[in-house]
Amino acid sequence: MTWVVLVLVMILAIGPIFYLLPSPRDRRLTALREAARRAGLNVKMVWLDKLNPSAQERVSSAGHIRAPKLEAASYEWPLRVRLPGLNELVLQAIPEDLSVPANEVLPGWHLTPASDPQSLERLLSSSQLSKALVEMLDSLPAGSVAAAVSTRAVACYWREPPGSDADQVTILHQSLQTFARALAAHVQTQAAAETLDP
C-alpha cells in the first residue's frame, strides 16, 4: 500500500512538468521562426478579416454579430530604403471557395479595406515593380494568406501549415528580399530622374 501511495505522489509531483513540455507543433513553429530570425526576418502575429467565415463564425449563439479573424504570422523583411509616398497596403489571398470580391486587384488577391489604393496604384504604375510584385505573390509558400508593403518592410502573412520547414522559410525570405531589391532600385531610379530633371 505504501508503494501505491508513493507512486501516486510521484505522478502528482512530476505530471505538471510533462504538461509544460512543448508539443511537436510548438517545436515546429519555434524552428520555423528561429530559421526566419537567422535569415534576418522579423516575425510577429497578425490578424486579418476572414473572407470566408461560416455562419457559426459570423453570429454567436446569443445572436451577436461577430467579425471573424484569421491569425497568421507576419514574416517581415526590413527595407533598407525609405519609400516616399507609400502608405501601408495589404493584399489578401482570395480563398478558392469564395467568389471573386469586388476589390480584386490582381488575380487571386484583393486589397484589404484598411489599405491605401493610391499606394497600390503607384506600385502597379511601374511595369518592373508590377512584375516583381506578381512574381513575389506567385512564389510565396503554401499557407500564405497575405502580403504587405509599408514604408519600413515587406511582409508575408503565413499560416505556417503542418509540414512547413526551414526550406519554405528560405523561399519566403528570397521572395521578400527580391521584391525589396526591386523597390530599392525603383526608388533610386526615381531619385536619379528627379536630380536630372530640374
TIVOBA-996924 format. One record per residue (C-alpha): residue number from 1; residue in one letter; x, y, z. Coordinates in nm, 3 decimals, padded with zeros to 5 digits. Layout:
REM TIVOBA-996924
R;seq;type;east;north;up
R;NUM;A;X;Y;Z
...
***
This chain:
REM TIVOBA-996924
R;seq;type;east;north;up
R;1;M;00.000;00.000;00.000
R;2;T;00.284;00.235;00.080
R;3;W;00.425;00.181;-00.271
R;4;V;00.094;00.276;-00.432
R;5;V;00.074;00.599;-00.234
R;6;L;00.438;00.677;-00.314
R;7;V;00.381;00.619;-00.688
R;8;L;00.070;00.842;-00.683
R;9;V;00.260;01.119;-00.506
R;10;M;00.542;01.093;-00.764
R;11;I;00.292;01.110;-01.052
R;12;L;00.127;01.416;-00.899
R;13;A;00.465;01.583;-00.849
R;14;I;00.611;01.503;-01.192
R;15;G;00.290;01.525;-01.402
R;16;P;00.279;01.906;-01.430
R;17;I;00.637;01.906;-01.561
R;18;F;00.531;01.696;-01.861
R;19;Y;00.239;01.933;-01.918
R;20;L;00.485;02.221;-01.959
R;21;L;00.695;02.046;-02.225
R;22;P;00.644;02.191;-02.576
R;23;S;00.423;01.995;-02.814
R;24;P;00.552;01.880;-03.156
R;25;R;00.361;02.173;-03.312
R;26;D;00.527;02.420;-03.074
R;27;R;00.872;02.279;-03.156
R;28;R;00.800;02.303;-03.532
R;29;L;00.685;02.667;-03.506
R;30;T;00.987;02.753;-03.294
R;31;A;01.218;02.600;-03.556
R;32;L;01.045;02.794;-03.837
R;33;R;01.064;03.124;-03.653
R;34;E;01.424;03.066;-03.548
R;35;A;01.516;02.998;-03.913
R;36;A;01.340;03.324;-04.004
R;37;R;01.532;03.521;-03.742
R;38;R;01.863;03.377;-03.865
R;39;A;01.770;03.492;-04.217
R;40;G;01.705;03.847;-04.092
R;41;L;01.324;03.829;-04.093
R;42;N;01.114;03.971;-03.809
R;43;V;00.820;03.755;-03.701
R;44;K;00.507;03.876;-03.523
R;45;M;00.146;03.763;-03.503
R;46;V;-00.123;03.949;-03.701
R;47;W;-00.496;03.914;-03.756
R;48;L;-00.685;03.962;-04.082
R;49;D;-01.056;03.966;-04.153
R;50;K;-01.160;03.616;-04.254
R;51;L;-01.300;03.630;-04.607
R;52;N;-01.493;03.303;-04.600
R;53;P;-01.639;03.265;-04.248
R;54;S;-01.902;03.004;-04.176
R;55;A;-02.246;03.103;-04.047
R;56;Q;-02.145;02.996;-03.694
R;57;E;-01.841;03.225;-03.709
R;58;R;-02.049;03.525;-03.820
R;59;V;-02.314;03.506;-03.548
R;60;S;-02.277;03.389;-03.188
R;61;S;-02.528;03.155;-03.024
R;62;A;-02.673;03.463;-02.850
R;63;G;-02.731;03.634;-03.185
R;64;H;-02.442;03.881;-03.164
R;65;I;-02.273;03.966;-03.493
R;66;R;-01.905;03.877;-03.500
R;67;A;-01.617;03.984;-03.721
R;68;P;-01.422;03.659;-03.765
R;69;K;-01.046;03.696;-03.778
R;70;L;-00.773;03.485;-03.931
R;71;E;-00.449;03.458;-03.732
R;72;A;-00.119;03.443;-03.917
R;73;A;00.249;03.503;-03.854
R;74;S;00.390;03.809;-04.029
R;75;Y;00.735;03.734;-04.169
R;76;E;00.882;04.080;-04.238
R;77;W;01.190;04.176;-04.437
R;78;P;01.301;04.528;-04.331
R;79;L;01.354;04.772;-04.616
R;80;R;01.690;04.943;-04.640
R;81;V;01.549;05.247;-04.822
R;82;R;01.275;05.496;-04.745
R;83;L;00.972;05.467;-04.973
R;84;P;00.829;05.817;-05.011
R;85;G;00.456;05.847;-05.072
R;86;L;00.382;05.483;-04.990
R;87;N;00.131;05.405;-04.720
R;88;E;00.073;05.055;-04.590
R;89;L;-00.112;04.819;-04.818
R;90;V;-00.211;04.458;-04.763
R;91;L;-00.303;04.219;-05.045
R;92;Q;-00.502;03.927;-04.909
R;93;A;-00.531;03.595;-05.091
R;94;I;-00.884;03.512;-05.202
R;95;P;-00.983;03.164;-05.077
R;96;E;-01.072;02.916;-05.352
R;97;D;-01.422;02.860;-05.212
R;98;L;-01.507;03.231;-05.231
R;99;S;-01.644;03.418;-05.529
R;100;V;-01.424;03.700;-05.650
R;101;P;-01.473;04.012;-05.435
R;102;A;-01.528;04.348;-05.599
R;103;N;-01.188;04.481;-05.493
R;104;E;-00.975;04.211;-05.657
R;105;V;-00.665;04.395;-05.781
R;106;L;-00.458;04.102;-05.906
R;107;P;-00.578;03.751;-05.996
R;108;G;-00.644;03.574;-05.666
R;109;W;-00.562;03.877;-05.449
R;110;H;-00.770;04.162;-05.313
R;111;L;-00.682;04.485;-05.137
R;112;T;-00.792;04.495;-04.773
R;113;P;-01.018;04.786;-04.673
R;114;A;-00.753;04.940;-04.444
R;115;S;-00.503;04.961;-04.731
R;116;D;-00.423;05.267;-04.937
R;117;P;-00.538;05.215;-05.301
R;118;Q;-00.318;05.502;-05.423
R;119;S;-00.009;05.325;-05.290
R;120;L;-00.102;05.017;-05.488
R;121;E;-00.155;05.231;-05.799
R;122;R;00.195;05.374;-05.753
R;123;L;00.340;05.023;-05.731
R;124;L;00.147;04.896;-06.032
R;125;S;00.227;05.205;-06.241
R;126;S;00.584;05.079;-06.281
R;127;S;00.598;04.775;-06.508
R;128;Q;00.910;04.648;-06.328
R;129;L;00.751;04.680;-05.982
R;130;S;00.424;04.532;-06.106
R;131;K;00.611;04.231;-06.246
R;132;A;00.818;04.195;-05.927
R;133;L;00.502;04.209;-05.713
R;134;V;00.329;03.937;-05.915
R;135;E;00.643;03.721;-05.904
R;136;M;00.664;03.763;-05.526
R;137;L;00.299;03.670;-05.477
R;138;D;00.336;03.365;-05.702
R;139;S;00.646;03.241;-05.520
R;140;L;00.515;03.264;-05.163
R;141;P;00.490;02.925;-04.987
R;142;A;00.165;02.735;-04.933
R;143;G;-00.032;02.876;-04.643
R;144;S;00.045;03.239;-04.731
R;145;V;-00.272;03.441;-04.679
R;146;A;-00.149;03.795;-04.746
R;147;A;00.142;04.014;-04.847
R;148;A;00.205;04.361;-04.709
R;149;V;00.418;04.656;-04.814
R;150;S;00.484;04.956;-04.593
R;151;T;00.745;05.229;-04.569
R;152;R;00.955;05.010;-04.342
R;153;A;00.908;04.646;-04.452
R;154;V;00.780;04.391;-04.699
R;155;A;00.592;04.108;-04.532
R;156;C;00.419;03.778;-04.590
R;157;Y;00.136;03.672;-04.360
R;158;W;00.182;03.296;-04.331
R;159;R;-00.031;03.035;-04.155
R;160;E;00.271;02.804;-04.108
R;161;P;00.079;02.490;-04.210
R;162;P;00.176;02.140;-04.091
R;163;G;00.470;02.008;-04.290
R;164;S;00.630;02.352;-04.323
R;165;D;01.005;02.354;-04.278
R;166;A;01.310;02.578;-04.299
R;167;D;01.321;02.535;-04.680
R;168;Q;00.990;02.721;-04.709
R;169;V;01.125;02.995;-04.483
R;170;T;01.420;03.025;-04.723
R;171;I;01.181;03.054;-05.022
R;172;L;00.975;03.313;-04.837
R;173;H;01.289;03.509;-04.746
R;174;Q;01.414;03.507;-05.105
R;175;S;01.075;03.621;-05.236
R;176;L;01.056;03.915;-04.996
R;177;Q;01.420;04.009;-05.048
R;178;T;01.387;04.007;-05.429
R;179;F;01.083;04.233;-05.414
R;180;A;01.259;04.464;-05.166
R;181;R;01.551;04.495;-05.410
R;182;A;01.309;04.586;-05.689
R;183;L;01.158;04.855;-05.463
R;184;A;01.503;04.992;-05.378
R;185;A;01.605;05.001;-05.745
R;186;H;01.282;05.184;-05.831
R;187;V;01.340;05.444;-05.557
R;188;Q;01.699;05.501;-05.678
R;189;T;01.582;05.536;-06.040
R;190;Q;01.318;05.791;-05.937
R;191;A;01.570;05.986;-05.729
R;192;A;01.815;05.995;-06.020
R;193;A;01.541;06.110;-06.257
R;194;E;01.438;06.389;-06.018
R;195;T;01.802;06.501;-05.990
R;196;L;01.840;06.519;-06.367
R;197;D;01.505;06.690;-06.423
R;198;P;01.515;07.035;-06.254
***
